[in-house]
């Protein structure tokens, strides 16, 4: 039953990322800004897009072309959102954020394809 709702989780993730990207953080208490930290933001970017790639895979695992296409679309969305941050007070475009988004997507797919390769190799040995 939960499997039928997986694409909706991806839509919810996209909406949350759009909201988080375009929020004006200038009114956030400085203690919260310090907790996230400079490098912490990059880890959040990496993790969020790694998780997005996971959501894409579990939603559409049988259609490899669709999975790769959606990963490309999510990356394109991340670039657009970074540019839109220029319109938000106290936010700015950051190339490293875009690179961390891409790294999260690519790393998940590398791990995924490595495990799929191992699974295929193992099943060939059994036959």
C-alpha positions as CSV (number, residue, x, y, z in Angstrom):
1,X,0.0,0.0,0.0
2,X,2.8,2.4,0.9
3,X,4.4,1.8,-2.5
4,X,1.5,3.4,-4.3
5,X,2.1,6.7,-2.4
6,X,5.9,6.9,-3.0
7,X,5.6,9.3,-6.0
8,X,3.6,11.6,-3.6
9,X,6.5,11.7,-1.2
10,X,8.7,13.0,-4.1
11,X,6.2,15.8,-4.7
12,X,6.1,16.7,-1.0
13,X,10.0,16.7,-1.0
14,X,10.0,19.1,-4.0
15,X,7.5,21.4,-2.3
16,X,9.6,21.4,0.9
17,X,12.8,22.1,-0.9
18,X,11.2,25.0,-2.8
19,X,9.9,26.5,0.5
20,X,13.2,26.0,2.3
21,X,15.1,27.5,-0.6
22,X,13.0,30.7,-0.9
23,X,12.5,31.5,2.7
24,X,14.1,34.7,4.0
25,X,16.4,33.7,6.8
26,X,17.3,37.2,7.9
27,X,14.8,37.0,10.8
28,X,16.1,33.6,12.0
29,X,17.7,33.8,15.5
30,X,21.5,33.9,15.2
31,X,21.7,30.8,17.4
32,X,19.8,28.8,14.8
33,X,22.1,30.2,12.0
34,X,25.1,29.1,14.1
35,X,23.7,25.7,14.6
36,X,23.4,25.1,10.9
37,X,26.8,26.5,10.3
38,X,28.6,27.3,7.1
39,X,29.6,23.7,6.2
40,X,26.4,22.2,7.7
41,X,24.5,23.9,4.9
42,X,26.5,22.0,2.3
43,X,25.8,18.7,4.1
44,X,22.1,19.5,4.1
45,X,22.2,20.1,0.4
46,X,24.1,16.9,-0.2
47,X,21.7,14.9,2.0
48,X,18.5,16.4,0.6
49,X,19.4,15.6,-3.0
50,X,20.8,12.2,-2.1
51,X,17.4,11.5,-0.5
52,X,15.6,12.9,-3.5
53,X,17.4,10.4,-5.7
54,X,16.4,7.6,-3.3
55,X,12.8,8.7,-3.5
56,X,13.0,8.8,-7.3
57,X,14.4,5.2,-7.3
58,X,11.9,3.7,-5.0
59,X,9.0,5.4,-6.8
60,X,10.0,4.3,-10.4
61,X,12.7,1.6,-9.9
62,X,11.6,-0.4,-12.9
63,X,12.1,2.4,-15.4
64,X,15.8,3.3,-15.5
65,X,15.3,6.0,-18.2
66,X,12.6,7.7,-16.1
67,X,14.9,7.6,-13.0
68,X,17.7,9.2,-14.8
69,X,15.4,11.8,-16.4
70,X,13.9,12.7,-13.1
71,X,17.4,13.0,-11.5
72,X,18.3,15.4,-14.3
73,X,15.0,17.4,-13.7
74,X,15.7,17.6,-10.0
75,X,19.2,18.9,-10.7
76,X,17.8,21.5,-13.1
77,X,15.2,22.5,-10.5
78,X,18.1,23.0,-7.9
79,X,19.9,25.3,-10.3
80,X,16.7,27.4,-10.9
81,X,16.1,27.6,-7.2
82,X,19.6,28.8,-6.6
83,X,19.1,31.6,-9.1
84,X,15.7,32.5,-7.6
85,X,17.5,33.0,-4.2
86,X,18.8,36.2,-5.7
87,X,15.3,37.6,-5.4
88,X,15.0,36.7,-1.7
89,X,16.4,39.1,0.8
90,X,19.4,37.8,2.7
91,X,19.9,34.9,0.2
92,X,22.3,34.6,-2.7
93,X,23.3,32.2,-5.4
94,X,26.0,29.8,-4.3
95,X,27.9,27.6,-6.8
96,X,28.9,25.2,-4.0
97,X,25.3,24.6,-3.1
98,X,24.6,23.6,-6.7
99,X,27.7,21.3,-6.7
100,X,26.6,19.7,-3.5
101,X,23.1,19.1,-4.9
102,X,24.7,17.4,-7.9
103,X,27.0,15.4,-5.7
104,X,24.1,14.1,-3.7
105,X,22.3,12.9,-6.8
106,X,25.4,11.4,-8.4
107,X,26.6,9.6,-5.2
108,X,23.2,7.9,-4.7
109,X,23.1,6.7,-8.3
110,X,26.7,5.5,-8.1
111,X,25.9,3.5,-4.9
112,X,22.7,2.2,-6.5
113,X,24.3,1.1,-9.7
114,X,27.2,-0.5,-7.8
115,X,24.7,-2.6,-5.8
116,X,22.6,-3.4,-8.8
117,X,25.8,-4.6,-10.6
118,X,26.7,-6.8,-7.6
119,X,23.2,-8.2,-7.5
120,X,23.3,-9.0,-11.2
121,X,26.7,-10.6,-10.9
122,X,25.6,-12.7,-7.9
123,X,22.5,-13.9,-9.7
124,X,24.6,-14.9,-12.7
125,X,26.9,-17.0,-10.5
126,X,23.8,-18.8,-9.1
127,X,22.6,-19.8,-12.5
